Amino acid sequence: MNRQTKALLFSAFVFPGAGHLLQGRKMRGWIFIATELLLMILFIWQTVQVALGAMAQLEAGGTIPNMAAVTTIATEAVAAVGPALSRLLRLILAVWFVSLLDTWWTNRTTSHT
């Protein structure tokens, strides 16, 4: 397997920017890695905040919640932040896709020179 194919596979299956590091394009690789990590941390933080808010709401009831109450609270919590989580997830996927395209384009231009 040649270095270009390995770089593309690293960006696809290991982490965005990993292929750039393998190609020796360290600055570009670290930019992709940092961006992806930041977006993932924001996504996880937002998800945990939703879960903590739902738990606090359940605990405020004072009794053992039934499944209907849990479902209602969870549905309301997700509905409140669903669009924000969807945007973050789309950004995460977009950065991954751009990293793949950039790795492929860099491989293509490097192999023709």
FENJO-V923714 format. One line per field, one symbol per residue. ss: DSSP state (H for helix, E for strand, - for the rest). Layout:
# FENJO-V923714
ss = ???
This chain:
# FENJO-V923714
ss = --HHHHHHHHHHH----HHHHHH--HHHHHHHHHHHHHHHHHHHHHHHHHHHHHHHHHHH------HHHHHHHHHHHHHHHHHHHHHHHHHHHHHHHHHHHHHHHHHHHHHH-
